Amino acid sequence: MRKTNRSNSKKTRKVSFEDKLDQLVGEYRQEQELLETLEEGSTEYNAQKSKCDKLSANVKRFVERQK
């Protein structure tokens, strides 16, 4: 009988971590670019800034969880 191949869970977890981190950072950068086009002090700017702050906090929390 042959042994079944099992993927290394740490390696899989690391790849998923990197993929998820790339996704989160990509979302943040996209929203940050939109923020830069808005006029500072407007209601749209404040809403977008709040969204960017939340995305930044999500990225920081995600990284801290992986340590």
C-alpha positions in Angstrom: 0.0 0.0 0.0 1.1 3.5 -0.8 1.0 6.2 1.8 -1.2 9.1 0.9 0.5 12.4 0.3 -0.5 15.0 2.9 0.2 18.6 2.4 2.2 20.4 5.1 -0.4 22.4 7.0 2.1 25.1 8.0 3.1 25.6 4.4 -0.6 25.8 3.4 -1.4 28.2 6.2 1.6 30.4 5.2 0.4 30.6 1.6 -3.1 31.4 2.7 -1.7 34.1 5.1 0.2 35.7 2.2 -2.8 35.6 -0.1 -5.1 37.1 2.5 -2.6 39.8 3.4 -2.1 40.7 -0.3 -5.9 40.9 -0.6 -6.3 43.2 2.4 -3.4 45.4 1.4 -4.8 45.7 -2.1 -8.2 46.8 -0.8 -6.5 49.3 1.4 -4.4 50.8 -1.4 -7.4 51.0 -3.7 -9.5 52.8 -1.2 -6.5 55.1 -0.3 -6.2 56.1 -4.0 -9.8 57.0 -4.0 -9.4 59.0 -0.8 -6.5 61.0 -2.4 -8.9 62.2 -5.2 -11.5 63.6 -2.8 -11.5 67.1 -1.4 -10.3 67.2 2.2 -13.1 68.2 4.7 -16.0 67.0 2.5 -18.5 64.4 3.8 -17.3 61.9 1.1 -13.7 62.5 2.2 -14.6 61.8 5.9 -16.5 58.7 5.0 -13.7 57.4 2.8 -11.1 58.2 5.5 -13.1 56.3 8.0 -13.2 53.3 5.7 -9.4 53.5 5.1 -8.8 53.7 8.8 -10.9 50.5 9.3 -9.1 48.7 6.6 -5.8 49.7 8.1 -6.9 48.4 11.5 -8.0 45.1 9.9 -4.6 44.6 8.3 -2.8 45.3 11.6 -5.1 42.9 13.5 -4.6 40.2 10.8 -0.8 40.5 11.1 -0.9 40.5 14.9 -3.0 37.3 14.9 -0.5 35.4 12.9 2.4 36.0 15.3 
